[in-house]
Amino acid sequence: MTLEVIIGPMFSGKTSELIRLVEREVYAKRKGAIFKIAFDKRYSAREVVTHNGLRYDAYTVASSDEGLRKIEEVTNSDGLDAIGVDEVNFFPLALVDVLDGLADKKKVIACGLNLNFKAEPFPTTMQLAARADRVRYLSAVCVVCGQEATRTQRLVEGKPAPKESPVIAVGGKEMYEPRCRNCFAPPK
């Protein structure tokens, strides 16, 4: 079948597009489901939820080998034709082989951040994009100048997060902003 990857910064509509594509499969009378990382409970523990409130039921899985096995088991035992995986940037690199293998027989749609708050590529997202049959690159709108935003700025008390901050920090508008290349402030 296929592996499709949706990448971009925060607030670019990646999860909305993921939901839309999985719903298309369901409308076509194929069985589809979405998986999300268990520790992302920003808006719901059991649903994928976009920043603007769009919701879709989801299987939650751990960011571990056990979680990756659950994706394979549920996909095969439930007879799914299409699966979506949200926030692939939170998953270990081993997810790449799992989804690439499932794409031989299923439609696989994955979405994730392109860059972390230091403007460095997320390895899992980029490896999936390299193996994808199709890549959709989405952009947001820079909150500073209104131009096309391709980066995600993490803020702590209104200032760019320090460089030594952890790479993974789940949050929304209270700590992240989409920025263009010129308005992005690299952490120091």
BELQUI-V483854 format. One record per backbone hydrogen bond with DSSP energy under -0.5 kcal/mol. NH is the residue of the N-H (numbers start at 1). CO is the residue of the C=O. Records with the same first field share a line. If there is no record, write none. Layout:
NH = CO  CO
//
This chain:
2 = 106
4 = 108
5 = 134
6 = 110
7 = 5  136
8 = 112
12 = 9
17 = 13
18 = 14
19 = 15
20 = 16
21 = 17
22 = 18
23 = 19
24 = 20
25 = 21
26 = 22
27 = 23
28 = 24
29 = 26
30 = 25
32 = 30
33 = 82
35 = 84
36 = 59
38 = 61
40 = 37
41 = 39
48 = 56
49 = 47
50 = 54
53 = 50
56 = 48
58 = 46
59 = 34
61 = 36
64 = 62
68 = 64
69 = 65
70 = 66
71 = 67
72 = 68
73 = 69
74 = 70
75 = 71
76 = 72
77 = 73
78 = 74
79 = 76
80 = 75
81 = 31
82 = 31
83 = 107
84 = 33
85 = 109
86 = 35
88 = 111
90 = 87
91 = 88
95 = 92
96 = 93
98 = 94
99 = 95
100 = 96
101 = 97
102 = 98
103 = 99
104 = 101
105 = 102
106 = 102
107 = 81
108 = 2  106
109 = 83
110 = 4
111 = 85
112 = 6
114 = 8
116 = 120
119 = 116
122 = 114
123 = 121
126 = 122
127 = 123
128 = 124
129 = 125
130 = 126
131 = 127
132 = 128  129
133 = 3
134 = 3
136 = 5
137 = 135
138 = 7  136
140 = 149
142 = 147
143 = 178
146 = 142
149 = 140
150 = 179
151 = 179
153 = 151  177
154 = 152
155 = 175
156 = 159
159 = 156
161 = 154
165 = 162
169 = 167
175 = 172
176 = 172
177 = 153
179 = 151
184 = 180
186 = 184
//
